[in-house]
Amino acid sequence: MYRNPVHLKYFLTVGDWCAKIWSEELKIPIMQTRYHNAYLTDGCWSKTRAGLFYLTRMDGCLDVWDFFYRQNELAYSQKISDSVLTSIFVEGSMAAIGDAEGTTTMLSLCPALYDHTLQPSEKEVMFQIFEREFRREKTLDVAKRLADKKAPKKEVADDDKEQKLEERLSSIEENFFEMVGDDAEEREAIKHRGAEM
C-alpha cells in the first residue's frame, strides 16, 4: 500500500495484473489501471506530482501512469531488465529499480516526471478527480447494497406465492374429490399414483 504524498487519504495498491487507487472511506477501489500483459510486482507514487505513479512488472518493464493527463492509458513504458523487476524507489529526479538478479538500475527522470512546477494546478485537479471518483463509487456501492437488501424480500415473496399456490391446489383437489364422491382411501391412492408419475 502506497499513500499519495499529496492527498493522504488516497492510496495505491499493486497486485496481480493491475494497480488500484482506494480511499480510506470505502471498501472498494475508486480507480484502477487497465490489466497489464505481465504480473505487476511493485509500485510507488511520484513524491512531487499528485497524479503520477510508477509500476514494475515481471517482464522487466517499468510503466509510468499519469492520471493527471489520462486515466485509461499508459503514459510511458520502458524495458529495464531481462529479469523480473522487484522494487522501485523514486526520489527527486532519480529512480532506483531492483530486479530478481540483485541488480539495481538507476534512472535519471525527465523533468515532466518530477517537476511539479510544469503542472501548477495538478494538486487541485487530482483532488477533484479523486473526489469525483470517490463519490461515484460510493453512490454505486450504496445502490448495490440497497438492491441486495431488496433481493431477499423478493425471495420471501416468491416463497409466499408458492405456498399460496400449493394451498389453492390442495383446496381445488379437496373440492374435486368431494364433488366426485370418492372416499378418503381412494383419494390417497390417486395422490400416491400421481406422485409416482
N, C-alpha and C positions, 0 to 999 in steps of 0.2 A: 504494500500500500504506500502510495507516494502522495503527500498533500501538495496541493497547488500552493506555491510560495507566496502568491499574491492574495488569493481568495481561499483562506484556510479551511472553510467548511466543505470544500470540494476536493476529492482525491481520485487518484488514478490507480487502477489495478491491472495487472498484466497476467493473463492466464490463457492457456490453450492457444487459439488462433486469433484472438482479438484482445484489444485493450478497452476497458470501460471506465467511464467517469461517473462517480457517485456523489451524492450529497449525504451529509451526516443525518439528515432528517427523513430519508427514505430507505426502504429495504430493496429497492430495485435501481438499476443504473439509470442515469438521466441521459447519457450519450454513450456511444461506442464506435470504435473503428469498424470498418468492413473486415471480413475474415481474410487473413493473410494466407499465402501459399505455404508458409513454413510456420512451425510452432514458435511462439514468442517466448523469450527466456527472461528478459528484464526490461526495465524502462525507467525514465525519470523525466520530470518537468524541467524546462528551462528555468533558471533561477531569476532571470531578468524579464522574461516575456510570459505573460499570463496565459496565452493560448497555445504555446508551443511545447511539444514533448517528443522524446526520443524512445524508440523501441529497438531491442536487439532480437535477432532471430537465430534459429538453429542452422539455417543455411549460410551463416556467416555475413548476413546483410544487416545494415543499420537503416532503420526507417525514421524519417522525420515527419511528424504530423503538425500542421499549423492550423488550428481551429479558428484562429482569428480571420484567416482568409477563406478556408474551405473545410467544412466538417466531414464531407463524404469522400474526400480524395486525398491520397498521399501527396505530401509536398515534395519529398525527395527520398531516394533510396540509394545506398552506396554499398557495394561489396567491400567488406573489410578483411575477411579471412576465409580460408578454406575450411577452418574448424568452426565448431559451434561457438557463437558468441554467448558469454555467460553473464557479463555485467557491464554497466556503464555508469560513469560519473562525469558530470559536466560542471565546470567552474569557469565563469567568465567566457573567454574566447577559446577555451581548450576543452576537449573531451577525451577521457581515458576509457578505452574499451578493452575488456578482458575476454580471452577465449578459453576453450577447454584444454588447450595445449599449455596454458600458463603464460601465454604471450599477452602483453599489454600494448595496445596500439594507441598512440597519442595523435589526435587530430586537431588541427587549427581550424576553427569555425569561421565562416564568412560573417561579416557584420549583421546581415539580415537575421541570423540565428541567435544573436545575443544582444544586439544594440537596441534597447527599448526606446531610445530617442527617435528611431526611424519610424516607429508606430506610436505616436504620443497618446492616442486615445484607446490603445489596446486594453488597458486595465479596466476602463469603464465599459467598453464594448463587450469584453469577455464576461464581466459581471452580469450584464444584461442577457447575454446568450445563456449563461449557466442558470440564471433565474428563470428565463423563459422555458428552458427545457425542464427545470425542476417543477414549475407549475403545471406544465403539460403532463409530465409523468405522474404527478400527484393526482391530477384530475382523472387520468386514466385508471390509476390504482383504486381511487375511491369508487369509480364507476364499476370496476371489476368486482370489488368487494360487495357492492350493493347487488349486483347481478347474482353473485354467489349466494347471498342471503335469500334472494327470491327463489332460487332454484329448488331448495328443499321443500318450500311451501308448495311448489308445483307438483313435486313428487307425492306429497301428502294428499294433495287434491286428486291426483291420479289414483292413489290408493283408495280414497273415499269413493270415487266414481266406480272403481272396480268392485268394491264391496257392495255398493248400492245396486249395481248391475246383477251381481250374484243373488242378492236378496230378491230382486224383482223376478229373475228367472226361477228361483225356488218357489216364489208365490204363484207364478204362472203355472208351474208344474203341479203344484198342490191343487189349484183350481181345475186344471185339466183332469186330474185323476178323480176329483170329486164329481165332475160332470160325467165322466165315463162310468163311474160307479165301481171302480176296481178297489179291492181291499188292500190293506197296507202291505201284506206279504208279497202280493203280485207287483205292487209299486216298487218295492225294494229289489225284486228280481229284475225288473225292467231297468232300474237305475244301474244295477250291477252289470247287466249286459251292455248298457250304454258306456259305462266306464271302461269296460274291456275293449271296446272298439276304439 
